[in-house]
């Protein structure tokens, strides 16, 4: 009976950890009709030819922030072209400006920005999204720990 209880507690602990991980990896923010997908990852995750094509530098201490915005009111959802501005702050308050580059692939539009980082450096990202057609402005915030690859 004791062995059964220990196994049950271990299973519950694993399920809680999986659930916690799933919640922490939610890289989507919904604001009204905007579905905003955002993620930060090492620039070495993309192939050299892709990095060159989109104008980003592949380095083991260079992270990429990737943001795409979809209009949920359109069926099927349509990519939006917006103006993005933002910055990243590490946990000691050092601020790094983000310069977003628009990548338009016709059926997909996304925005990339680079950020240099130390190993296991955590950033809070603050991004302002502006619709140049309507003047609508929204802000998203998210955190991400970066590793040197």
C-alpha positions in Angstrom: 0.0 0.0 0.0 2.8 2.4 0.8 4.5 1.7 -2.6 1.2 2.4 -4.3 0.8 5.7 -2.6 4.3 6.8 -3.5 3.7 5.9 -7.1 0.5 7.8 -7.1 2.1 10.9 -5.6 5.0 10.7 -8.1 2.5 10.5 -11.0 0.6 13.5 -9.7 3.8 15.4 -9.4 4.8 14.6 -13.0 1.3 15.7 -14.2 1.6 19.0 -12.4 5.0 19.6 -13.9 3.8 18.8 -17.4 0.8 21.1 -16.9 3.0 23.9 -15.5 5.4 23.5 -18.5 2.5 23.7 -20.9 1.2 26.9 -19.3 4.6 28.5 -19.4 5.1 27.7 -23.1 1.9 29.4 -24.2 3.2 31.8 -26.8 0.0 33.4 -27.9 -1.8 36.5 -26.7 -5.4 37.4 -27.8 -6.4 41.0 -27.8 -9.9 41.6 -29.3 -9.7 40.3 -32.9 -5.8 40.0 -32.9 -4.2 36.6 -32.4 -0.6 37.4 -31.6 2.0 34.6 -31.6 5.4 35.4 -30.0 8.5 33.4 -29.1 12.2 34.0 -28.5 14.8 31.4 -29.4 18.5 31.1 -30.3 19.4 32.4 -33.8 21.3 29.1 -34.4 17.9 27.3 -34.6 17.5 28.6 -38.1 19.5 27.4 -41.1 22.3 29.7 -42.4 20.7 30.3 -45.8 17.4 31.3 -44.0 19.2 33.7 -41.7 21.0 35.3 -44.6 17.8 35.6 -46.6 16.0 37.5 -43.7 19.1 39.4 -42.6 19.8 38.1 -39.2 23.1 37.0 -37.7 23.5 33.4 -36.5 25.6 33.4 -33.3 25.5 31.3 -30.1 24.6 34.4 -28.0 22.2 36.0 -30.4 18.5 35.4 -29.8 15.6 36.0 -32.2 12.2 37.3 -31.2 9.5 36.2 -33.7 6.1 37.8 -33.7 3.2 37.2 -36.1 -0.3 38.7 -35.9 -3.5 37.2 -37.3 -6.9 38.8 -37.8 -9.4 36.4 -36.1 -12.4 38.1 -37.7 -11.3 36.9 -41.2 -12.1 33.4 -42.4 -9.6 31.9 -42.8 -7.5 34.1 -40.4 -5.4 36.6 -42.3 -1.9 38.0 -41.4 -1.8 41.6 -40.4 0.9 44.1 -41.3 1.6 46.3 -38.3 4.4 48.5 -36.9 6.2 46.9 -34.1 8.5 48.6 -31.5 9.8 47.3 -28.3 12.6 46.5 -25.9 13.8 43.8 -23.7 14.9 44.1 -20.0 16.9 41.6 -18.2 16.4 40.8 -14.5 18.9 43.5 -13.4 17.1 46.2 -15.5 19.4 46.5 -18.4 17.4 47.6 -21.4 18.0 46.5 -25.0 16.1 48.0 -27.9 14.4 45.7 -30.4 14.5 46.6 -34.1 11.9 44.5 -35.9 12.3 43.4 -39.5 9.1 42.5 -41.4 9.3 39.3 -43.4 6.4 39.0 -45.9 6.0 35.6 -47.5 2.6 36.3 -49.0 0.4 34.0 -47.0 2.5 34.7 -43.8 3.8 37.9 -42.3 6.1 37.9 -39.3 8.5 40.2 -37.5 12.0 39.4 -36.3 14.2 41.2 -33.9 17.6 40.2 -32.5 18.8 40.4 -28.9 22.3 39.6 -27.6 22.3 37.6 -24.4 24.4 35.8 -21.8 23.8 32.1 -20.9 20.6 31.6 -18.9 19.7 35.3 -19.1 16.1 36.0 -18.6 14.4 38.9 -20.5 11.0 40.6 -20.1 9.9 41.7 -23.6 7.7 44.7 -24.1 6.3 45.1 -27.6 4.0 47.8 -28.9 1.9 46.9 -32.0 0.4 49.7 -34.0 -2.0 49.4 -36.9 -1.0 52.2 -39.3 -4.4 52.0 -41.1 -6.6 52.5 -38.0 -4.2 53.9 -35.4 -5.0 51.1 -33.0 -2.2 50.4 -30.5 -1.8 47.4 -28.3 1.0 46.1 -26.1 2.1 42.6 -25.3 4.6 41.5 -22.6 6.2 38.1 -22.1 9.3 36.6 -20.5 11.8 34.2 -21.9 15.1 32.7 -20.6 17.8 32.5 -23.2 20.7 30.0 -23.4 24.0 30.2 -25.2 23.9 27.4 -27.8 
